[in-house]
Amino acid sequence: MSDAEFERTVEVPVSAAEAFAWHERPGAFERLTPPWEAVRVLASDGHVRDGARVSLQVRSGPIRLRWEVIHRDYRPGAQFVDEQLKGPFARWRHAHQVTPTETGARLVDHIDYALPLGGLGALVGGPMVRAKLDRMFTWRHRVFTDDLTAHAAAKLPPMTV
């Protein structure tokens, strides 16, 4: 198994509590899924607290795979982790951490993962996976920032996304 890491950080002009709460709203995962990704939620417990599970169908070309994750390490207002139980990676652990800043909040998405087939999988698929993560998190952080910025500017009550 060959290990890899990916990390992306974004700052938003709202409190850490508001930034974290956005992730707990129904539909947040679907909102963060880029339109070019063939991902479908098959089942979800509907929250990010410890023990909650999500079952996805992901497609890569003609291949459809089931991806099952469990949420762990929930700290209200600060962190939750998605850990793969079954899926396309040899290992996947995605930590979502929110911390306050002087002007709002910082979200850090940190992913530890390993591709199947060890070094061969990393050599063949590593650059493609890295590029895909980079593109996906550019999208996710833009949507996240735009939603929170618009909400803060309009001073609207919390909405379901």
KABEL-V833132 format. One line per field, one symbol per residue. burial: + if it has 9 or more other C-alpha atoms within 8 Angstrom, else -. A space follows every 50 residues. Layout:
burial=???
//
This chain:
burial=++---+---+++++++--+++--+++-+--++++----+-+--+--++++ -++++++++-----++++++++++--++++++++--++++++++++++++ ---+++++++++++++-+--++--+++--+--+--++-+++-+++--++- ++---------
//
